[in-house]
Amino acid sequence: MKQKLPAYLHHNKLSEEQRNLKNTAHYVFWLLTLIASHTPDKRTVYLSYHRAMSVAQQESNPITPTRFYRAIDELIDTNVIMRTEFKYQYRLNSDYFTFIS
């Protein structure tokens, strides 16, 4: 016989954005926030895998290229970031980033 789960386990307490993003996407989102906070134009961020890796190594949390680009695609699909006409350059959605005026 199947056991019933307690009611509190049926409710996901995460926000809608957190439910839709995986852990790697959360980590890349954090990397974007960190890099964007140190750039003069905070709306546009240059983020290649090598730049992300250099920041990730300082935090001692490495990431593979496949997972990185999959997370970037996931952030684009959820409209957190947008592609620009330049490679590895992304435009940030101001709804998700409070430091963008």
OpenMM code with the backbone's topology and positions (N, CA, C; nanometers):
from openmm import Vec3, app, unit

residues = "MET LYS GLN LYS LEU PRO ALA TYR LEU HIS HIS ASN LYS LEU SER GLU GLU GLN ARG ASN LEU LYS ASN THR ALA HIS TYR VAL PHE TRP LEU LEU THR LEU ILE ALA SER HIS THR PRO ASP LYS ARG THR VAL TYR LEU SER TYR HIS ARG ALA MET SER VAL ALA GLN GLN GLU SER ASN PRO ILE THR PRO THR ARG PHE TYR ARG ALA ILE ASP GLU LEU ILE ASP THR ASN VAL ILE MET ARG THR GLU PHE LYS TYR GLN TYR ARG LEU ASN SER ASP TYR PHE THR PHE ILE SER".split()
positions = [
    Vec3(0.0836, -0.1173, 0.0000),
    Vec3(0.0000, 0.0000, 0.0000),
    Vec3(0.0891, 0.1251, 0.0000),
    Vec3(0.0506, 0.2222, -0.0821),
    Vec3(0.1273, 0.3461, -0.0929),
    Vec3(0.1019, 0.4360, 0.0264),
    Vec3(0.2089, 0.4924, 0.0780),
    Vec3(0.1926, 0.5858, 0.1895),
    Vec3(0.1664, 0.7258, 0.1359),
    Vec3(0.0800, 0.7960, 0.2029),
    Vec3(0.0512, 0.9338, 0.1641),
    Vec3(0.1606, 1.0254, 0.2173),
    Vec3(0.1942, 1.1237, 0.1379),
    Vec3(0.2908, 1.2246, 0.1817),
    Vec3(0.2200, 1.3276, 0.2683),
    Vec3(0.2901, 1.3835, 0.3655),
    Vec3(0.2303, 1.4920, 0.4435),
    Vec3(0.1960, 1.6100, 0.3522),
    Vec3(0.0970, 1.6870, 0.3905),
    Vec3(0.0475, 1.7969, 0.3070),
    Vec3(0.1562, 1.8998, 0.2772),
    Vec3(0.2450, 1.9251, 0.3733),
    Vec3(0.3469, 2.0277, 0.3503),
    Vec3(0.4467, 1.9875, 0.2427),
    Vec3(0.4583, 1.8595, 0.2116),
    Vec3(0.5487, 1.8163, 0.1050),
    Vec3(0.4874, 1.8334, -0.0332),
    Vec3(0.3571, 1.8545, -0.0396),
    Vec3(0.2914, 1.8745, -0.1687),
    Vec3(0.3063, 2.0171, -0.2195),
    Vec3(0.3382, 2.1095, -0.1333),
    Vec3(0.3490, 2.2498, -0.1712),
    Vec3(0.4950, 2.2865, -0.1908),
    Vec3(0.5238, 2.3414, -0.3071),
    Vec3(0.6590, 2.3876, -0.3358),
    Vec3(0.6694, 2.5324, -0.2896),
    Vec3(0.7585, 2.5596, -0.1975),
    Vec3(0.7692, 2.6930, -0.1399),
    Vec3(0.8604, 2.7857, -0.2201),
    Vec3(0.9156, 2.7376, -0.3295),
    Vec3(1.0034, 2.8203, -0.4109),
    Vec3(0.9217, 2.9133, -0.4993),
    Vec3(0.9829, 3.0226, -0.5404),
    Vec3(0.9157, 3.1134, -0.6321),
    Vec3(0.9062, 3.0481, -0.7697),
    Vec3(0.8270, 3.1086, -0.8559),
    Vec3(0.8067, 3.0538, -0.9907),
    Vec3(0.9390, 3.0450, -1.0669),
    Vec3(1.0235, 3.1477, -1.0563),
    Vec3(1.1511, 3.1468, -1.1275),
    Vec3(1.2429, 3.0380, -1.0735),
    Vec3(1.2460, 3.0214, -0.9427),
    Vec3(1.3332, 2.9208, -0.8830),
    Vec3(1.2872, 2.7806, -0.9185),
    Vec3(1.1569, 2.7595, -0.9303),
    Vec3(1.1067, 2.6279, -0.9669),
    Vec3(1.1469, 2.5904, -1.1086),
    Vec3(1.1537, 2.6896, -1.1960),
    Vec3(1.1809, 2.6623, -1.3361),
    Vec3(1.3297, 2.6533, -1.3679),
    Vec3(1.4149, 2.7022, -1.2815),
    Vec3(1.5584, 2.7004, -1.3081),
    Vec3(1.6252, 2.5870, -1.2323),
    Vec3(1.7222, 2.5263, -1.2957),
    Vec3(1.7985, 2.4200, -1.2307),
    Vec3(1.9143, 2.4820, -1.1527),
    Vec3(1.9827, 2.3998, -1.0752),
    Vec3(2.0923, 2.4499, -0.9911),
    Vec3(2.2020, 2.5163, -1.0726),
    Vec3(2.2366, 2.4595, -1.1874),
    Vec3(2.3414, 2.5185, -1.2703),
    Vec3(2.2976, 2.6548, -1.3211),
    Vec3(2.1715, 2.6669, -1.3584),
    Vec3(2.1209, 2.7962, -1.4052),
    Vec3(2.1237, 2.8988, -1.2923),
    Vec3(2.0954, 2.8562, -1.1707),
    Vec3(2.1058, 2.9469, -1.0556),
    Vec3(2.2499, 2.9938, -1.0380),
    Vec3(2.3448, 2.9028, -1.0562),
    Vec3(2.4857, 2.9372, -1.0405),
    Vec3(2.5300, 3.0342, -1.1500),
    Vec3(2.4890, 3.0110, -1.2745),
    Vec3(2.5244, 3.1011, -1.3843),
    Vec3(2.4548, 3.2357, -1.3648),
    Vec3(2.3327, 3.2340, -1.3141),
    Vec3(2.2624, 3.3579, -1.2802),
    Vec3(2.3433, 3.4376, -1.1777),
    Vec3(2.3968, 3.3684, -1.0783),
    Vec3(2.4800, 3.4341, -0.9775),
    Vec3(2.6074, 3.4900, -1.0411),
    Vec3(2.6695, 3.4136, -1.1318),
    Vec3(2.7891, 3.4621, -1.2011),
    Vec3(2.7574, 3.5876, -1.2816),
    Vec3(2.6438, 3.5870, -1.3513),
    Vec3(2.6031, 3.7048, -1.4278),
    Vec3(2.5862, 3.8259, -1.3366),
    Vec3(2.5238, 3.8052, -1.2235),
    Vec3(2.5030, 3.9142, -1.1287),
    Vec3(2.6359, 3.9681, -1.0777),
    Vec3(2.7269, 3.8786, -1.0453),
    Vec3(2.8580, 3.9190, -0.9951),
    Vec3(2.9358, 3.9971, -1.1000),
    Vec3(2.9394, 3.9475, -1.2220),
    Vec3(3.0152, 4.0141, -1.3284),
    Vec3(2.9491, 4.1461, -1.3671),
    Vec3(2.8165, 4.1471, -1.3754),
    Vec3(2.7459, 4.2698, -1.4146),
    Vec3(2.7610, 4.3798, -1.3110),
    Vec3(2.7728, 4.3436, -1.1859),
    Vec3(2.7863, 4.4461, -1.0821),
    Vec3(2.9201, 4.5187, -1.0896),
    Vec3(3.0173, 4.4619, -1.1603),
    Vec3(3.1492, 4.5241, -1.1737),
    Vec3(3.1726, 4.5854, -1.3112),
    Vec3(3.0713, 4.5902, -1.3963),
    Vec3(3.0869, 4.6484, -1.5295),
    Vec3(3.0247, 4.7873, -1.5326),
    Vec3(3.0797, 4.8778, -1.6143),
    Vec3(3.0248, 5.0137, -1.6206),
    Vec3(2.8813, 5.0167, -1.6751),
    Vec3(2.8568, 4.9429, -1.7836),
    Vec3(2.7213, 4.9335, -1.8387),
    Vec3(2.6583, 4.8080, -1.7802),
    Vec3(2.5787, 4.8244, -1.6791),
    Vec3(2.5269, 4.7093, -1.6048),
    Vec3(2.4183, 4.6331, -1.6791),
    Vec3(2.3699, 4.6865, -1.7895),
    Vec3(2.2648, 4.6173, -1.8653),
    Vec3(2.3208, 4.5115, -1.9597),
    Vec3(2.4428, 4.5294, -2.0043),
    Vec3(2.5029, 4.4382, -2.1008),
    Vec3(2.6255, 4.3728, -2.0384),
    Vec3(2.6317, 4.2404, -2.0499),
    Vec3(2.7397, 4.1645, -1.9869),
    Vec3(2.8060, 4.0760, -2.0913),
    Vec3(2.9384, 4.0771, -2.0920),
    Vec3(3.0149, 3.9838, -2.1744),
    Vec3(3.0468, 3.8636, -2.0872),
    Vec3(2.9960, 3.7482, -2.1254),
    Vec3(3.0178, 3.6284, -2.0445),
    Vec3(3.0444, 3.5090, -2.1348),
    Vec3(3.1711, 3.4757, -2.1498),
    Vec3(3.2083, 3.3530, -2.2198),
    Vec3(3.2358, 3.2459, -2.1151),
    Vec3(3.2530, 3.1246, -2.1614),
    Vec3(3.2810, 3.0161, -2.0676),
    Vec3(3.4123, 3.0413, -1.9937),
    Vec3(3.5135, 3.0914, -2.0648),
    Vec3(3.6446, 3.1127, -2.0023),
    Vec3(3.6386, 3.2219, -1.8948),
    Vec3(3.5603, 3.3247, -1.9203),
    Vec3(3.5459, 3.4296, -1.8184),
    Vec3(3.4704, 3.3754, -1.6972),
    Vec3(3.3671, 3.2977, -1.7224),
    Vec3(3.2913, 3.2375, -1.6120),
    Vec3(3.3789, 3.1408, -1.5334),
    Vec3(3.4635, 3.0662, -1.6036),
    Vec3(3.5521, 2.9705, -1.5369),
    Vec3(3.6520, 3.0412, -1.4469),
    Vec3(3.7045, 3.1549, -1.4912),
    Vec3(3.8012, 3.2264, -1.4072),
    Vec3(3.7348, 3.2755, -1.2786),
    Vec3(3.6113, 3.3207, -1.2874),
    Vec3(3.5387, 3.3621, -1.1667),
    Vec3(3.5031, 3.2400, -1.0830),
    Vec3(3.4611, 3.1323, -1.1480),
    Vec3(3.4202, 3.0110, -1.0762),
    Vec3(3.5381, 2.9473, -1.0029),
    Vec3(3.6573, 2.9545, -1.0607),
    Vec3(3.7743, 2.8973, -0.9942),
    Vec3(3.8101, 2.9760, -0.8689),
    Vec3(3.7874, 3.1061, -0.8710),
    Vec3(3.8113, 3.1867, -0.7513),
    Vec3(3.7147, 3.1470, -0.6404),
    Vec3(3.5952, 3.1050, -0.6794),
    Vec3(3.4947, 3.0618, -0.5817),
    Vec3(3.5057, 2.9122, -0.5529),
    Vec3(3.6012, 2.8457, -0.6151),
    Vec3(3.6254, 2.7008, -0.6041),
    Vec3(3.4992, 2.6192, -0.6317),
    Vec3(3.4315, 2.6574, -0.7400),
    Vec3(3.3114, 2.5866, -0.7817),
    Vec3(3.3141, 2.5738, -0.9338),
    Vec3(3.3889, 2.4773, -0.9879),
    Vec3(3.4041, 2.4669, -1.1332),
    Vec3(3.2746, 2.4238, -1.2017),
    Vec3(3.2666, 2.4540, -1.3303),
    Vec3(3.1498, 2.4190, -1.4107),
    Vec3(3.1991, 2.3737, -1.5477),
    Vec3(3.1339, 2.2759, -1.6073),
    Vec3(3.1754, 2.2256, -1.7381),
    Vec3(3.1160, 2.3141, -1.8476),
    Vec3(3.1780, 2.3161, -1.9662),
    Vec3(3.1249, 2.3993, -2.0749),
    Vec3(2.9823, 2.3606, -2.1147),
    Vec3(2.9541, 2.2316, -2.1187),
    Vec3(2.8205, 2.1861, -2.1577),
    Vec3(2.7152, 2.2363, -2.0607),
    Vec3(2.7408, 2.2226, -1.9321),
    Vec3(2.6445, 2.2687, -1.8315),
    Vec3(2.6320, 2.4208, -1.8335),
    Vec3(2.7426, 2.4896, -1.8586),
    Vec3(2.7395, 2.6355, -1.8629),
    Vec3(2.6499, 2.6847, -1.9763),
    Vec3(2.6723, 2.6343, -2.0976),
    Vec3(2.5941, 2.6813, -2.2120),
    Vec3(2.4491, 2.6342, -2.2050),
    Vec3(2.4247, 2.5201, -2.1452),
    Vec3(2.2871, 2.4748, -2.1236),
    Vec3(2.2161, 2.5688, -2.0257),
    Vec3(2.2877, 2.6132, -1.9230),
    Vec3(2.2297, 2.7073, -1.8263),
    Vec3(2.2042, 2.8435, -1.8909),
    Vec3(2.2952, 2.8876, -1.9780),
    Vec3(2.2744, 3.0132, -2.0506),
    Vec3(2.1484, 3.0034, -2.1355),
    Vec3(2.1318, 2.8917, -2.2067),
    Vec3(2.0112, 2.8724, -2.2879),
    Vec3(1.8855, 2.8714, -2.2019),
    Vec3(1.8953, 2.8138, -2.0848),
    Vec3(1.7809, 2.8107, -1.9938),
    Vec3(1.7466, 2.9517, -1.9444),
    Vec3(1.8479, 3.0327, -1.9161),
    Vec3(1.8229, 3.1709, -1.8743),
    Vec3(1.7634, 3.2533, -1.9879),
    Vec3(1.8031, 3.2246, -2.1108),
    Vec3(1.7453, 3.2931, -2.2268),
    Vec3(1.5999, 3.2505, -2.2452),
    Vec3(1.5730, 3.1210, -2.2306),
    Vec3(1.4363, 3.0704, -2.2469),
    Vec3(1.3404, 3.1276, -2.1431),
    Vec3(1.3895, 3.1551, -2.0237),
    Vec3(1.3042, 3.2102, -1.9178),
    Vec3(1.3066, 3.3628, -1.9157),
    Vec3(1.3665, 3.4252, -2.0173),
    Vec3(1.3714, 3.5711, -2.0335),
    Vec3(1.4448, 3.6432, -1.9210),
    Vec3(1.5386, 3.5768, -1.8588),
    Vec3(1.6229, 3.6433, -1.7596),
    Vec3(1.7284, 3.7262, -1.8316),
    Vec3(1.7817, 3.6719, -1.9413),
    Vec3(1.8782, 3.7435, -2.0248),
    Vec3(1.8348, 3.7324, -2.1702),
    Vec3(1.8904, 3.8200, -2.2544),
    Vec3(1.8625, 3.8171, -2.3979),
    Vec3(1.9950, 3.8196, -2.4732),
    Vec3(1.9961, 3.7576, -2.5875),
    Vec3(2.1152, 3.7625, -2.6728),
    Vec3(2.1265, 3.9008, -2.7369),
    Vec3(2.2492, 3.9385, -2.7703),
    Vec3(2.2724, 4.0603, -2.8478),
    Vec3(2.3318, 4.0186, -2.9816),
    Vec3(2.3659, 4.1164, -3.0625),
    Vec3(2.4236, 4.0836, -3.1933),
    Vec3(2.5677, 4.0343, -3.1829),
    Vec3(2.6288, 4.0502, -3.0669),
    Vec3(2.7665, 4.0062, -3.0468),
    Vec3(2.7707, 3.8736, -2.9723),
    Vec3(2.8661, 3.7920, -3.0084),
    Vec3(2.8810, 3.6614, -2.9451),
    Vec3(2.9235, 3.6776, -2.7991),
    Vec3(2.8648, 3.5974, -2.7119),
    Vec3(2.8940, 3.5954, -2.5681),
    Vec3(2.8538, 3.7238, -2.4958),
    Vec3(2.7759, 3.8073, -2.5598),
    Vec3(2.7299, 3.9290, -2.4944),
    Vec3(2.5795, 3.9164, -2.4728),
    Vec3(2.5355, 3.9433, -2.3507),
    Vec3(2.3954, 3.9240, -2.3147),
    Vec3(2.3405, 4.0504, -2.2510),
    Vec3(2.2153, 4.0748, -2.2757),
    Vec3(2.1452, 4.1885, -2.2179),
    Vec3(2.0621, 4.1376, -2.1010),
    Vec3(2.0713, 4.2037, -1.9872),
    Vec3(2.0029, 4.1598, -1.8661),
    Vec3(1.8615, 4.2160, -1.8596),
    Vec3(1.7690, 4.1350, -1.8117),
    Vec3(1.6316, 4.1782, -1.7908),
    Vec3(1.6254, 4.2506, -1.6563),
    Vec3(1.5845, 4.3758, -1.6581),
    Vec3(1.5870, 4.4566, -1.5352),
    Vec3(1.4864, 4.4090, -1.4307),
    Vec3(1.3921, 4.3235, -1.4669),
    Vec3(1.2981, 4.2686, -1.3681),
    Vec3(1.3679, 4.1756, -1.2698),
    Vec3(1.4775, 4.1147, -1.3123),
    Vec3(1.5490, 4.0187, -1.2283),
    Vec3(1.6701, 4.0786, -1.1586),
    Vec3(1.7174, 4.1923, -1.2057),
    Vec3(1.8397, 4.2517, -1.1524),
    Vec3(1.8072, 4.3878, -1.0920),
    Vec3(1.8169, 4.3989, -0.9611),
    Vec3(1.7762, 4.5216, -0.8928),
    Vec3(1.8773, 4.6349, -0.9079),
    Vec3(2.0018, 4.6047, -0.9405),
    Vec3(2.1018, 4.7108, -0.9505),
    Vec3(2.0960, 4.7840, -1.0837),
    Vec3(2.0082, 4.7413, -1.1752),
    Vec3(1.9921, 4.8111, -1.3030),
    Vec3(1.8876, 4.9199, -1.2826),
    Vec3(1.9255, 5.0417, -1.3125),
    Vec3(1.8302, 5.1519, -1.2914),
    Vec3(1.7450, 5.1764, -1.4133),
] * unit.nanometer
topology = app.Topology()
chain = topology.addChain("A")
for resn in residues:
    res = topology.addResidue(resn, chain)
    for name in ("N", "CA", "C"):
        topology.addAtom(name, app.Element.getBySymbol(name[0]), res)
